[in-house]
Amino acid sequence: MSDDPDPSDEDLAKRVRHGSSDAYATLVTRYARRVYSLCLRMTFSRDDADDLAQEIFLRGYRSIGRWDSSRRFAPWLLAIAANACRDHRRCREPQAGDAPRQGAATGPPADAPIIGLEDAAEVRRALAALPPMDRLALLLRYEQELSLDETAAALGIAPSHAAVRIHRAKAKLRVELSKGADRAARPK
């Protein structure tokens, strides 16, 4: 084990496999914001996002033995997060757009703006209008900055299918954003 003051995620994950809970605490600190942000954008509820993030880190700790050490740690953890978000959606809410509920998160986005657009509230509204799997694909690819192959693995689909899903989701997002622009342009 290395005494590197700033070990890589992969080195930390290897230490966790050898019993280091401190190494996992470091990984949790590094990924807490990213995981929470993804959960918040998928559930629209701070309480649900907090609960899901805790569950995701617990699942990660329990299944660290299944992590392939020849691959990056981040996509593996975010795949666990994607699966947990899908499971949560299936258990909690009916399909049809997953619009934000009463008491949903408000205020500034949990993390950096998505897809480089300025109007964060309009982007959140447009993302909320997308089907959950399309929203998840965009969030993994652009907000979490996973490669296409990593996004596909997190979604459990082939890279070619991920590319098509992302392309179609971006087209749907453009339509939703244009609806918002149309609403803003209407005289009051």
Backbone hydrogen bonds in HBPLUS format (Angstrom, degrees):
<---DONOR---> <-ACCEPTOR-->    atom                        ^
c    i                          cat <-CA-CA->   ^        H-A-AA   ^      H-
h    n   atom  resd res      DA  || num        DHA   H-A  angle D-A-AA Bond
n    s   type  num  typ     dist DA aas  dist angle  dist       angle   num
A0012-LEU N   A0008-SER O   2.97 MM   4  6.30 161.7  2.01 153.1 158.1     1
A0013-ALA N   A0009-ASP O   2.84 MM   4  6.11 159.4  1.88 151.4 157.3     2
A0014-LYS N   A0010-GLU O   2.99 MM   4  6.24 151.2  2.08 144.3 151.8     3
A0015-ARG N   A0011-ASP O   3.01 MM   4  6.33 147.6  2.12 143.0 152.0     4
A0015-ARG N   A0012-LEU O   3.00 MM   3  4.98 116.3  2.42  93.8 110.0     5
A0016-VAL N   A0012-LEU O   2.89 MM   4  6.27 148.6  1.99 149.7 159.1     6
A0017-ARG N   A0013-ALA O   3.09 MM   4  6.41 152.9  2.17 144.2 150.6     7
A0018-HIS N   A0015-ARG O   2.96 MM   3  5.03 131.4  2.20  96.2 110.1     8
A0020-SER N   A0015-ARG O   3.07 MM   5  5.53 166.4  2.09 135.3 134.0     9
A0019-GLY N   A0016-VAL O   2.84 MM   3  5.03 158.9  1.88 114.5 116.0    10
A0025-ALA N   A0021-SER O   2.94 MM   4  6.22 151.3  2.02 145.8 154.1    11
A0026-THR N   A0022-ASP O   3.04 MM   4  6.35 148.3  2.15 145.0 152.7    12
A0027-LEU N   A0023-ALA O   3.09 MM   4  6.46 153.9  2.16 143.4 150.1    13
A0028-VAL N   A0024-TYR O   2.86 MM   4  6.13 159.6  1.90 154.6 160.0    14
A0029-THR N   A0025-ALA O   2.99 MM   4  6.21 158.5  2.04 144.4 150.0    15
A0030-ARG N   A0026-THR O   2.94 MM   4  6.21 156.1  2.00 148.2 154.8    16
A0031-TYR N   A0027-LEU O   2.96 MM   4  6.14 149.4  2.05 150.1 157.8    17
A0032-ALA N   A0028-VAL O   2.77 MM   4  5.45 126.5  2.06 151.4 160.0    18
A0035-VAL N   A0031-TYR O   2.93 MM   4  6.01 173.4  1.94 166.5 168.4    19
A0036-TYR N   A0032-ALA O   2.91 MM   4  5.94 164.9  1.94 149.3 154.4    20
A0037-SER N   A0033-ARG O   2.89 MM   4  5.93 161.2  1.92 146.1 151.8    21
A0038-LEU N   A0034-ARG O   3.05 MM   4  6.26 162.9  2.08 147.9 151.9    22
A0039-CYS N   A0035-VAL O   2.98 MM   4  6.22 165.0  2.00 153.2 157.5    23
A0040-LEU N   A0036-TYR O   2.79 MM   4  5.99 159.6  1.83 155.4 161.3    24
A0041-ARG N   A0037-SER O   2.99 MM   4  6.18 160.0  2.03 150.2 155.1    25
A0042-MET N   A0038-LEU O   3.09 MM   4  6.28 129.7  2.36 139.1 152.3    26
A0042-MET N   A0039-CYS O   3.17 MM   3  5.13 134.3  2.39  93.3 106.1    27
A0043-THR N   A0039-CYS O   2.85 MM   4  5.98 147.3  1.96 151.6 160.1    28
A0044-PHE N   A0040-LEU O   2.81 MM   4  5.19 153.9  1.88 140.0 146.3    29
A0105-ALA N   A0044-PHE O   2.97 MM  61  5.61 149.6  2.07 121.1 130.9    30
A0049-ALA N   A0045-SER O   2.83 MM   4  5.98 156.3  1.88 148.0 155.7    31
A0050-ASP N   A0046-ARG O   2.84 MM   4  6.05 157.9  1.89 149.9 155.3    32
A0051-ASP N   A0047-ASP O   2.98 MM   4  6.24 167.7  2.00 152.9 156.0    33
A0052-LEU N   A0048-ASP O   2.80 MM   4  5.94 164.6  1.82 152.0 156.8    34
A0053-ALA N   A0049-ALA O   2.87 MM   4  5.96 161.3  1.91 147.2 152.7    35
A0054-GLN N   A0050-ASP O   3.09 MM   4  6.34 162.6  2.12 150.9 155.0    36
A0055-GLU N   A0051-ASP O   3.01 MM   4  6.28 159.5  2.05 147.9 154.0    37
A0056-ILE N   A0052-LEU O   2.78 MM   4  6.03 155.0  1.84 155.2 162.4    38
A0057-PHE N   A0053-ALA O   3.02 MM   4  6.31 163.7  2.05 153.8 156.6    39
A0058-LEU N   A0054-GLN O   3.00 MM   4  6.21 151.8  2.08 146.7 155.1    40
A0059-ARG N   A0055-GLU O   2.83 MM   4  6.08 160.8  1.86 150.7 156.0    41
A0060-GLY N   A0056-ILE O   2.84 MM   4  6.07 158.1  1.89 149.2 155.8    42
A0061-TYR N   A0057-PHE O   2.99 MM   4  6.15 157.5  2.04 142.0 147.3    43
A0062-ARG N   A0058-LEU O   2.96 MM   4  6.20 164.4  1.99 152.5 156.8    44
A0063-SER N   A0059-ARG O   2.91 MM   4  6.04 141.6  2.06 146.6 156.9    45
A0066-ARG N   A0063-SER O   2.83 MM   3  5.53 160.2  1.87 123.8 130.0    46
A0067-TRP N   A0064-ILE O   3.16 MM   3  5.30 158.7  2.20 105.1 111.7    47
A0071-ARG N   A0068-ASP O   2.88 MM   3  5.69 163.7  1.91 129.2 132.5    48
A0076-TRP N   A0073-PHE O   3.02 MM   3  5.30 119.5  2.40 106.2 121.8    49
A0077-LEU N   A0073-PHE O   3.01 MM   4  6.33 161.3  2.04 161.0 166.7    50
A0078-LEU N   A0074-ALA O   2.87 MM   4  6.07 164.0  1.90 159.1 164.1    51
A0079-ALA N   A0075-PRO O   2.87 MM   4  5.96 134.4  2.08 136.6 147.8    52
A0080-ILE N   A0076-TRP O   3.19 MM   4  6.56 150.1  2.29 143.2 150.4    53
A0081-ALA N   A0077-LEU O   2.99 MM   4  6.38 151.7  2.07 143.0 151.5    54
A0082-ALA N   A0078-LEU O   2.82 MM   4  6.02 155.3  1.88 141.6 148.0    55
A0083-ASN N   A0079-ALA O   2.96 MM   4  6.18 163.1  1.99 149.1 153.0    56
A0084-ALA N   A0080-ILE O   2.92 MM   4  6.14 156.2  1.98 147.5 154.6    57
A0085-CYS N   A0081-ALA O   2.89 MM   4  6.14 156.8  1.95 152.2 158.2    58
A0086-ARG N   A0082-ALA O   2.98 MM   4  6.24 156.4  2.04 147.7 154.2    59
A0087-ASP N   A0083-ASN O   2.88 MM   4  6.10 163.3  1.90 151.1 155.9    60
A0088-HIS N   A0084-ALA O   2.88 MM   4  6.03 158.5  1.92 146.8 152.9    61
A0089-ARG N   A0085-CYS O   2.98 MM   4  6.16 161.9  2.01 147.4 151.8    62
A0090-ARG N   A0086-ARG O   2.99 MM   4  6.23 162.0  2.03 152.7 157.4    63
A0091-CYS N   A0087-ASP O   3.03 MM   4  6.24 152.7  2.11 148.0 155.2    64
A0092-ARG N   A0088-HIS O   2.87 MM   4  5.89 151.3  1.96 154.1 161.7    65
A0093-GLU N   A0089-ARG O   3.13 MM   4  5.52 157.0  2.18 136.1 143.0    66
A0104-ALA N   A0101-ARG O   3.03 MM   3  5.33 133.4  2.26 138.1 133.6    67
A0117-LEU N   A0114-ILE O   3.37 MM   3  6.51 173.6  2.37 137.6 135.7    68
A0120-ALA N   A0118-GLU O   2.97 MM   2  5.86 117.6  2.37 115.9  99.3    69
A0123-VAL N   A0119-ASP O   3.02 MM   4  6.32 154.0  2.09 152.9 161.2    70
A0124-ARG N   A0120-ALA O   2.89 MM   4  6.12 160.3  1.93 151.4 156.4    71
A0125-ARG N   A0121-ALA O   2.99 MM   4  6.22 155.7  2.05 144.7 151.3    72
A0126-ALA N   A0122-GLU O   2.91 MM   4  6.11 161.6  1.94 146.7 151.7    73
A0127-LEU N   A0123-VAL O   2.79 MM   4  5.98 161.7  1.82 154.1 159.4    74
A0128-ALA N   A0124-ARG O   2.92 MM   4  6.03 154.5  1.99 144.3 151.4    75
A0129-ALA N   A0125-ARG O   3.19 MM   4  6.44 134.3  2.41 139.3 150.4    76
A0129-ALA N   A0126-ALA O   3.19 MM   3  5.21 133.2  2.42  95.1 107.5    77
A0130-LEU N   A0127-LEU O   3.06 MM   3  5.35 152.9  2.14 106.8 115.2    78
A0134-ASP N   A0131-PRO O   3.00 MM   3  5.43 123.2  2.34 112.1 126.4    79
A0135-ARG N   A0131-PRO O   3.00 MM   4  6.26 164.0  2.02 160.0 165.2    80
A0136-LEU N   A0132-PRO O   2.87 MM   4  6.04 161.4  1.90 150.5 155.7    81
A0137-ALA N   A0133-MET O   3.01 MM   4  6.13 157.7  2.07 140.3 145.9    82
A0138-LEU N   A0134-ASP O   3.07 MM   4  6.36 163.3  2.10 153.4 156.8    83
A0139-LEU N   A0135-ARG O   2.93 MM   4  6.15 163.1  1.96 153.7 158.9    84
A0140-LEU N   A0136-LEU O   2.93 MM   4  6.08 165.2  1.95 155.1 158.5    85
A0141-ARG N   A0137-ALA O   3.04 MM   4  6.13 164.1  2.07 147.2 152.0    86
A0142-TYR N   A0138-LEU O   2.83 MM   4  5.77 170.0  1.84 154.4 157.9    87
A0143-GLU N   A0139-LEU O   3.03 MM   4  4.88 124.2  2.35 113.0 128.8    88
A0144-GLN N   A0139-LEU O   2.85 MM   5  6.21 157.7  1.89 165.4 171.7    89
A0146-LEU N   A0140-LEU O   3.09 MM   6  5.95 167.9  2.10 153.6 154.4    90
A0151-THR N   A0147-SER O   2.82 MM   4  6.01 157.4  1.87 152.0 158.6    91
A0152-ALA N   A0148-LEU O   2.90 MM   4  6.09 161.5  1.93 149.2 154.3    92
A0153-ALA N   A0149-ASP O   2.94 MM   4  6.19 157.1  2.00 144.4 150.7    93
A0154-ALA N   A0150-GLU O   2.92 MM   4  6.14 158.0  1.97 147.1 152.9    94
A0155-LEU N   A0151-THR O   2.94 MM   4  6.18 147.1  2.05 148.1 157.3    95
A0156-GLY N   A0152-ALA O   2.82 MM   4  5.92 119.2  2.20 138.8 155.6    96
A0157-ILE N   A0152-ALA O   2.96 MM   5  5.14 163.0  1.99 145.4 147.0    97
A0156-GLY N   A0153-ALA O   3.14 MM   3  4.90 139.2  2.31  91.8 103.7    98
A0161-HIS N   A0158-ALA O   3.00 MM   3  5.20 119.1  2.38 102.9 118.0    99
A0162-ALA N   A0158-ALA O   2.90 MM   4  6.24 152.6  1.97 153.5 162.6   100
A0163-ALA N   A0159-PRO O   2.88 MM   4  6.12 156.6  1.93 149.0 154.5   101
A0164-VAL N   A0160-SER O   3.14 MM   4  6.39 157.6  2.19 141.7 147.2   102
A0165-ARG N   A0161-HIS O   2.85 MM   4  6.07 164.0  1.87 150.0 154.9   103
A0166-ILE N   A0162-ALA O   2.86 MM   4  6.01 164.2  1.89 153.3 157.2   104
A0167-HIS N   A0163-ALA O   2.93 MM   4  6.08 161.5  1.96 146.2 151.8   105
A0168-ARG N   A0164-VAL O   2.88 MM   4  6.09 168.8  1.90 157.3 159.9   106
A0169-ALA N   A0165-ARG O   2.79 MM   4  5.91 153.7  1.86 146.1 154.7   107
A0170-LYS N   A0166-ILE O   2.85 MM   4  6.04 155.0  1.91 150.3 156.3   108
A0171-ALA N   A0167-HIS O   3.10 MM   4  6.39 151.5  2.19 142.8 150.5   109
A0172-LYS N   A0168-ARG O   2.92 MM   4  6.24 158.0  1.97 149.5 155.3   110
A0173-LEU N   A0169-ALA O   2.81 MM   4  6.03 152.6  1.89 145.7 154.0   111
A0174-ARG N   A0170-LYS O   2.89 MM   4  6.14 154.3  1.96 146.3 152.5   112
A0175-VAL N   A0171-ALA O   3.08 MM   4  6.40 156.1  2.14 146.5 152.4   113
A0176-GLU N   A0172-LYS O   2.93 MM   4  6.25 162.3  1.97 151.4 155.9   114
A0177-LEU N   A0173-LEU O   2.82 MM   4  6.05 157.7  1.86 152.2 158.7   115
A0178-SER N   A0174-ARG O   2.84 MM   4  6.07 149.0  1.94 145.4 154.3   116
A0179-LYS N   A0175-VAL O   2.96 MM   4  6.28 144.9  2.09 145.7 155.4   117
A0180-GLY N   A0176-GLU O   3.16 MM   4  6.50 151.5  2.24 143.0 149.9   118
A0181-ALA N   A0177-LEU O   2.97 MM   4  6.31 150.9  2.05 143.6 151.8   119
A0182-ASP N   A0178-SER O   2.82 MM   4  6.05 153.2  1.89 146.5 153.8   120
A0183-ARG N   A0179-LYS O   2.93 MM   4  6.22 156.2  1.99 146.5 152.8   121
A0184-ALA N   A0180-GLY O   2.95 MM   4  6.17 155.6  2.01 146.0 152.8   122
A0185-ALA N   A0181-ALA O   2.96 MM   4  6.13 141.1  2.12 142.7 152.8   123
A0186-ARG N   A0182-ASP O   3.22 MM   4  6.43 131.3  2.47 142.8 153.6   124
